[in-house]
Amino acid sequence: MTEQTTTAPEATAGGDDEKRTVVRTQDVKKLYTMGSMEVHALRGVDLEIYSGEYMSIMGPSGSGKSTLFNMVGGLDKPSEGKVYIDEVDVAQLDAYELAWLRCRKIGYIFQSFNLIPVMTALENVTLPMVFAGLTSDESRDKGIDLLKKVGLGERHSHKPYELSGGQQQRVAVARALANDPAVILADEPTANLDLSTGTEIIELLRSMNRDFGVTVISATHDHKMLSVSDRVVWIMDGQVDRIALRDELEIETVSVGDEQH
């Protein structure tokens, strides 16, 4: 990767030397044009996400949550504004550099698992390592170790159809960690799982967040995610509606549960 990078200004949070900003958006706007109709998916989002943080992005369908998620993952570029990932201005990267950033800096987890059906669990996990240039022996050793960490050490030779939904998502978690990313992006990681299995995946993500020190950013509707998130960002009408710390959420989480019963 070339040295064509732009450093985010004020990369650390004000006055807190221990917080390093790993993702930053500055006045991010996204406009989609469909014929004569314009859709403002994002209307000026300013957000900082810190190294080692577990952040959940919540909001109703059509709020701009998925669009923001794609921005911070380098999957889409803003119409206006800046997105910095690990202090690199994504807009300044060419296609090769952006592919390098996605491969080395970001691990992706999708609600539909996105495993390759003809590959074993181990082959799915090691595929990003191959793209990153690791040898087959290095990839195999690291892949088996990651599968052990997610509780699937004995299932490394199984193909996706031989695994349950929860096990497939565990493989996806291991794959996301393949290249020691700075950030894991989890897009509705519990959406296709039952309540018990979804809880297990949430706990696994939190464990990986703590054990590896990797930043986890999750776009979710799952209120169980609140209990493990350091901060929660609510998106409404393409803007940040509010941001809350976990300590501020506990009372709210209880009240939500009370209202549901």
C-alpha positions as CSV (number, residue, x, y, z in Angstrom):
1,M,0.0,0.0,0.0
2,T,1.4,3.4,-0.9
3,E,1.8,6.3,1.5
4,Q,-1.2,8.1,0.0
5,T,-3.0,8.7,3.3
6,T,-4.6,11.6,5.0
7,T,-4.5,11.7,8.8
8,A,-7.7,12.6,10.7
9,P,-7.3,15.8,12.6
10,E,-7.6,15.6,16.4
11,A,-7.2,11.8,16.3
12,T,-7.6,11.3,20.0
13,A,-10.6,12.2,22.1
14,G,-10.4,15.6,23.8
15,G,-8.3,15.4,27.0
16,D,-8.3,11.5,27.2
17,D,-4.9,10.2,26.1
18,E,-6.0,6.6,26.6
19,K,-8.7,6.9,23.8
20,R,-7.5,6.5,20.3
21,T,-10.0,7.1,17.5
22,V,-10.1,4.1,15.1
23,V,-13.1,5.3,13.1
24,R,-14.2,8.9,12.6
25,T,-16.9,10.5,10.4
26,Q,-17.0,14.2,9.7
27,D,-20.3,15.7,8.5
28,V,-21.0,12.6,6.4
29,K,-23.9,12.9,4.0
30,K,-25.2,10.4,1.5
31,L,-27.6,11.2,-1.3
32,Y,-29.1,8.6,-3.5
33,T,-30.8,9.8,-6.8
34,M,-33.5,7.6,-8.3
35,G,-34.8,9.3,-11.4
36,S,-36.2,12.7,-10.3
37,M,-36.4,11.6,-6.7
38,E,-33.6,12.3,-4.2
39,V,-33.2,10.3,-1.0
40,H,-31.0,11.8,1.8
41,A,-29.9,8.6,3.6
42,L,-27.4,10.5,5.8
43,R,-27.7,14.2,6.7
44,G,-24.4,15.1,8.3
45,V,-23.2,12.5,10.7
46,D,-20.3,13.2,13.1
47,L,-19.1,10.2,15.1
48,E,-15.9,8.9,16.8
49,I,-15.4,5.3,17.6
50,Y,-12.5,4.4,19.9
51,S,-10.0,1.6,19.8
52,G,-11.1,-1.4,21.8
53,E,-14.7,-0.1,22.0
54,Y,-17.9,-2.2,21.5
55,M,-20.4,0.1,19.8
56,S,-23.9,-0.7,18.6
57,I,-25.7,1.3,16.0
58,M,-29.4,1.1,16.3
59,G,-32.4,2.6,14.5
60,P,-35.5,1.6,12.6
61,S,-35.5,0.5,9.0
62,G,-34.9,3.5,6.7
63,S,-33.1,5.5,9.4
64,G,-29.7,5.5,7.7
65,K,-28.2,2.9,10.0
66,S,-27.2,0.5,7.3
67,T,-25.8,3.3,5.1
68,L,-23.7,4.6,8.0
69,F,-22.5,1.1,8.7
70,N,-21.4,0.7,5.1
71,M,-19.5,4.0,5.3
72,V,-17.5,3.1,8.4
73,G,-16.7,-0.3,6.8
74,G,-15.3,1.2,3.6
75,L,-18.1,-0.5,1.6
76,D,-19.5,2.8,0.3
77,K,-18.3,6.4,0.1
78,P,-20.1,9.5,1.2
79,S,-21.6,12.1,-1.1
80,E,-20.1,14.8,1.2
81,G,-17.9,14.7,4.3
82,K,-15.0,12.5,5.4
83,V,-14.6,8.9,6.8
84,Y,-11.4,8.0,8.5
85,I,-10.5,4.4,9.3
86,D,-7.4,4.0,11.5
87,E,-6.6,7.6,10.6
88,V,-6.8,7.0,6.9
89,D,-9.1,9.1,4.7
90,V,-11.0,6.4,2.8
91,A,-11.9,8.8,-0.1
92,Q,-8.2,9.3,-0.9
93,L,-7.7,5.5,-1.5
94,D,-7.7,3.9,-5.0
95,A,-9.4,0.6,-5.5
96,Y,-6.2,-1.4,-4.7
97,E,-5.6,0.5,-1.5
98,L,-9.2,0.2,-0.4
99,A,-9.1,-3.6,-1.0
100,W,-6.0,-3.7,1.2
101,L,-7.7,-1.7,3.9
102,R,-10.7,-4.0,3.9
103,C,-8.6,-7.1,4.0
104,R,-6.1,-6.0,6.7
105,K,-8.0,-3.5,8.9
106,I,-11.6,-4.7,8.9
107,G,-13.3,-8.0,9.6
108,Y,-16.9,-8.5,8.5
109,I,-19.7,-10.5,10.0
110,F,-23.0,-10.7,8.1
111,Q,-26.5,-11.9,9.3
112,S,-26.6,-14.5,6.5
113,F,-23.1,-15.8,7.5
114,N,-21.8,-15.6,3.9
115,L,-19.7,-18.7,4.2
116,I,-18.6,-20.4,1.0
117,P,-20.6,-23.6,0.8
118,V,-18.0,-25.8,-0.9
119,M,-15.3,-24.9,1.6
120,T,-14.7,-26.4,5.1
121,A,-14.9,-24.2,8.2
122,L,-11.1,-24.0,8.2
123,E,-10.9,-23.1,4.5
124,N,-13.5,-20.3,5.0
125,V,-11.5,-18.9,8.0
126,T,-8.1,-19.1,6.2
127,L,-9.3,-17.6,2.9
128,P,-8.7,-13.9,4.0
129,M,-5.2,-15.0,5.2
130,V,-4.4,-16.4,1.7
131,F,-5.4,-13.0,0.2
132,A,-3.1,-11.3,2.8
133,G,-0.2,-13.4,1.7
134,L,0.2,-15.9,4.5
135,T,1.6,-19.3,3.7
136,S,-0.6,-22.4,3.7
137,D,1.0,-23.7,6.9
138,E,0.7,-20.3,8.7
139,S,-2.9,-20.0,7.6
140,R,-3.8,-23.5,8.7
141,D,-2.2,-23.1,12.2
142,K,-3.8,-19.7,12.7
143,G,-7.2,-20.9,11.4
144,I,-7.3,-23.9,13.7
145,D,-6.4,-21.7,16.6
146,L,-9.2,-19.3,15.8
147,L,-11.7,-22.0,15.4
148,K,-10.7,-23.4,18.8
149,K,-11.2,-19.9,20.3
150,V,-14.8,-19.8,19.0
151,G,-15.5,-23.3,20.3
152,L,-15.3,-25.2,16.9
153,G,-11.8,-26.8,17.1
154,E,-13.3,-30.2,16.4
155,R,-15.4,-29.0,13.5
156,H,-12.7,-27.5,11.3
157,S,-13.3,-30.1,8.5
158,H,-17.1,-29.6,8.4
159,K,-18.7,-27.7,5.6
160,P,-21.4,-25.1,6.3
161,Y,-24.3,-27.4,5.6
162,E,-23.0,-29.7,8.3
163,L,-23.1,-26.9,10.9
164,S,-26.0,-25.2,12.7
165,G,-26.7,-21.6,12.2
166,G,-25.0,-20.7,15.4
167,Q,-21.9,-22.7,14.4
168,Q,-21.8,-21.0,11.0
169,Q,-21.9,-17.6,12.7
170,R,-19.0,-18.7,15.0
171,V,-17.0,-19.6,11.8
172,A,-17.8,-16.2,10.5
173,V,-16.5,-14.6,13.8
174,A,-13.3,-16.6,13.4
175,R,-13.0,-15.5,9.8
176,A,-13.5,-11.9,10.8
177,L,-10.5,-12.2,13.1
178,A,-8.3,-13.8,10.4
179,N,-6.0,-10.9,9.7
180,D,-5.9,-9.3,13.2
181,P,-8.2,-6.4,12.1
182,A,-8.5,-3.1,13.9
183,V,-12.3,-3.2,13.5
184,I,-14.9,-5.9,13.3
185,L,-18.2,-4.9,11.6
186,A,-21.1,-7.1,12.6
187,D,-24.2,-6.5,10.5
188,E,-27.3,-7.8,12.4
189,P,-25.2,-10.8,13.6
190,T,-28.1,-12.4,15.5
191,A,-30.9,-11.7,13.0
192,N,-31.1,-15.3,11.7
193,L,-30.6,-17.0,15.0
194,D,-32.9,-18.2,17.8
195,L,-32.9,-16.3,21.1
196,S,-30.5,-18.7,22.9
197,T,-28.0,-18.9,20.0
198,G,-28.2,-15.2,19.4
199,T,-27.2,-14.6,23.1
200,E,-24.3,-16.9,22.7
201,I,-23.0,-15.0,19.6
202,I,-23.4,-11.7,21.5
203,E,-21.3,-13.1,24.4
204,L,-18.7,-14.5,21.9
205,L,-18.4,-11.1,20.2
206,R,-17.9,-9.4,23.6
207,S,-15.3,-12.0,24.5
208,M,-13.4,-11.5,21.3
209,N,-13.6,-7.7,21.9
210,R,-12.0,-8.1,25.3
211,D,-9.5,-10.9,24.5
212,F,-8.2,-9.4,21.2
213,G,-8.8,-5.7,22.0
214,V,-10.5,-5.4,18.6
215,T,-13.1,-2.7,18.1
216,V,-16.6,-4.1,17.4
217,I,-19.2,-2.1,15.6
218,S,-22.6,-3.7,15.3
219,A,-25.6,-2.6,13.4
220,T,-28.5,-4.3,15.2
221,H,-32.2,-4.3,16.2
222,D,-31.4,-6.7,19.0
223,H,-31.8,-5.1,22.4
224,K,-29.8,-7.9,24.0
225,M,-26.8,-6.1,22.4
226,L,-27.3,-3.2,24.8
227,S,-25.9,-5.1,27.8
228,V,-22.5,-5.7,26.1
229,S,-22.1,-2.4,24.3
230,D,-19.8,0.3,25.7
231,R,-21.9,2.9,23.8
232,V,-25.0,2.8,21.7
233,V,-25.7,5.2,18.8
234,W,-29.3,5.8,17.7
235,I,-29.8,6.9,14.1
236,M,-33.0,8.6,13.1
237,D,-33.8,10.3,9.7
238,G,-30.2,10.1,8.6
239,Q,-28.8,11.8,11.7
240,V,-27.4,10.8,15.1
241,D,-30.4,11.1,17.4
242,R,-28.4,10.4,20.6
243,I,-25.4,8.5,22.0
244,A,-25.5,6.7,25.4
245,L,-23.0,4.9,27.6
246,R,-23.8,1.4,28.8
247,D,-24.2,2.7,32.4
248,E,-26.9,5.0,31.2
249,L,-28.6,2.2,29.4
250,E,-29.2,-0.2,32.2
251,I,-32.2,1.6,33.6
252,E,-33.6,2.1,30.0
253,T,-33.1,-1.6,29.2
254,V,-35.1,-2.6,32.3
255,S,-37.8,-0.2,31.4
256,V,-38.0,-1.6,27.9
257,G,-38.4,-5.1,29.3
258,D,-41.0,-3.9,31.8
259,E,-43.0,-2.3,29.0
260,Q,-42.9,-5.5,27.0
261,H,-44.4,-7.7,29.8
